[in-house]
Amino acid sequence: MSYEIGARVLDYEILAVLGAGGMGKVYKVRNVISNRIEAMKVLLANLQEHPELADRFVREIQLQATLSHPNIASLHTALYFENQLLMLMEFVDGMTLDSLIKSGPLHLDEASDYMAQVLDALAYAHDKGIIHRDLKPANMMLTHEGRIKLLDFGIAKLAADRSLTRTGFL
């Protein structure tokens, strides 16, 4: 299945490509029943045949499902479509902190507020035993209301889980 703008995937219409990385693509979609705008993350088709990468995607979904915090983008659901696992989550309308920083320096009070929100989200995740492991400005969205939302728990892990990081591996 090609995920073209305007195409329909189950009850979701693809509106735009939000981003792409080494493991997948994220699309802006609209649920045609509820009319809610969401983000849909899709594991790249060529990675579906790599069990360890597919397992990481499932792990991301399972970890994200345990998190409910105002500064963490929430998981709505996960489902299979044509043997491809899809993750549907909160669409965060705004800009990444990475983009904001590139547009010029932040005021100290502004930066402090954003970091306090990030730390609050991280403390919550850590209390649940979850380590993000990919914390960077590109994974922090700033909403139009000034709220930070942490994104991309793709390489997150449970603190007690040693299977994702082993000596000699990155």
N, C-alpha and C positions, 0 to 999 in steps of 0.2 A: 504494500500500500504506500503510495506517495502522499505525503501530507502537504498538499497544495493549498494556498490561500483560497477560501471559498468552498473547499471540500468539506464533506461531513463525515465525522467519525462517531458512530453511534448517535447520541443525542447532542453532539458538539459540532459547531461550525468553526472552522479554522479562520481566524481573522488576520493573524500576523505571526511572523517569526520573531520571538523575543531575544533569542540567543542560541548559540551552538557552541559545544565544547567537544572534547575528545571522546566523551562517552554518549552524548545525546544532544537532542534539540529541545528547546522549550518554545511552546506556541501560546499565543493569546487566543483563547477560544470563548465561544458563547454557548451556553447551554440553551438549546432551542426551546426547551419546555419552561424553564424558570427564568430565562433571559439573563441569568447571572453570568458575568464575565469571570473567567478563571484562567489559570495557567496550566498547560498540559505538558508534562515532561515525557519524552519518548526516548528509550534506549536505542541507539543507532542499530539498524538491522544487522550490520556485519558483526556487531558485538554480541548479538543474541546467541551465537554459537559458542561463546566463551563462558563456560559455567561460572568462573570466578567473578566475572564482570556482571553477569546477570544476577548472581548472588548478592553482589554489592548493591545493585539497584533495589532488590527486594529488601535488603537490610536497611537501606535509606528509607524506604516506604514504611517499614515496621518501626524504625526509630522515630520518624517524623509523626507517625500516628500516636505516639505516646506524649507528644508535646502540645500543650495548649497554653500559649503565652502571648500577650499583646505585642511583643517584639520579635516573634518568630512567625514566619509565614506558615499558615496552617494547611495541613493535608485535608482535602475534602473526601477523596476516595481513590482507589486504585482498581484497575480492571484490565482484562485482556480483550484485545480486539485483533482478530486475525493472527492469533498466536503471538502478539506483541503486547508486552506489559506497558500500561500507561499509568501515569501518576497525575491526578488532578488536584490542584492546590489553589490556594488564595492567589488571586492576581493582585500584585502590589503596583498601584499606579504612582509613579514617581521617577526618581533617578537614583542611580547607585552613588554611594559615597565617593567611589572612584571618579565618576564624572564630575561630581561637585568639587572635589579637591583639585581636579585639573583645571577648573574654571577660575581658580584663584584661592588664596589662603582663607581659612575660616577664622572667625572671631573666636577668642578663647572660650567665651561663655557658650557659644554655639557648639564648638568641638567638645566641650565638657559635657554638655547635655546629650549629645549623640553617643559619646563613649559610655556615659552612665546607663543609657538605654541598652547598649550592647552588653555591658557587664551584667546588667540585670537579667538579660536573656541567657547569657552564658552561665550565670549562677544557677538559674532555674534548670537549664539542661544538665549541668554538672550534678545538681541535687538528684536528678533522675538517673545519674550514672552515665550520661552521654557526653562525649568529647567531640567537638565540631571538627577539628583538625584541618580546616581550610578557611580560617578566618582571615579575610582581606577585604578592603573597601569595595571590591567588585561584588562581594557576596552580602553587602549591606545596602538595602534600599531605603531611601528617605521618601516618605509619603508627602503629599502636598500639605498635610496637616502637621508636619514636623516629627512624625514618628518613624523610628528606625525599625526595619524588619530584617531579621537574619534569614538568609536564603541558603540553599545548597548544602544539605547535610549528606551529600553523596559519599564522602569518605569518612563520615562520622563513625564512631564506634562506641560500644559500651566500655566503660573504664576497665571492667573485669575481663573483657574479651582480648586475648593476646593473639588471635588468629590473623588479624589484619596487618599487624606490624611485627615483623620478626627480625632478628639480627641479620644484617646484610641485605635487607630489602628496604626500599623507600616506600 
